[in-house]
């Protein structure tokens, strides 16, 4: 799933299948927490990231909940899939678990939030309303991306 006119970042594309599977399980869980491990990148994933010119390691954006570039790529893939299905999901990236070789990740459906948001006036929602009163679009500045889309 892509935004209007833009391709998803290539690192998160590597996570699409795993993210879709995670959203499947979360959706079937009916509000129960689903936990999994975001495995550390192996040599193949490190080589793919290097070929794309994307450095792995600590997240370069301060205040991000995903902790590392690799985890953030998973979260972006997870979020694209969940938005495509129209689900409201609460997710958390936990501490690194060295014995397991990755970071803890858990998520659950938040149906109650959907009802609450739909009752809110547009002016109180996270994304501003457009001038005509319709909900504003999600926004990101493609110029701030640190990857190039080929093609």
C-alpha positions, 0 to 999 in steps of 0.5 A: 500500500502506498501513499498518493504519489509516493512509494513506501521506504524500501527498508519497510518493504522488506517487512511487508509479509511479516507485518501483514501476518502480525496484523492478521493475528492482532485483528483475530485477537479481539483486543487481546495483546499479541506479542512477537519479536522484531529480530535483529537484522541478519547479514542478508538484511544488513546487506539489503539496507547497505545496498539501499544506502540506509544505515541501520542502528539507533533511530536518527529521529529523537522521540521515536518509540521504535528505538532503531531504524530496523524496528521503525521500518517494521512499524511503518510496514505494520502501520501501512497494513493496519491503515489499509484494513481500517483498524485502530491498533495500540502497539509498543516496541519494548526493550532489546532481548539479547538472549532472543536476538531482537526487540519485543513488540506487542499490539492489540485492537482498540475498537473503543478508540474508533468510536471515540474518535468518530464522536470527536469534532475534526478540530480536536483530532490529531490531523487538522480538518481541511478548509471544506470541513473534511478530515485532513490528509496524513502528511509527511515531507518527502524531502526529509526522507533519506532514501531515493526511490528508483524508477 
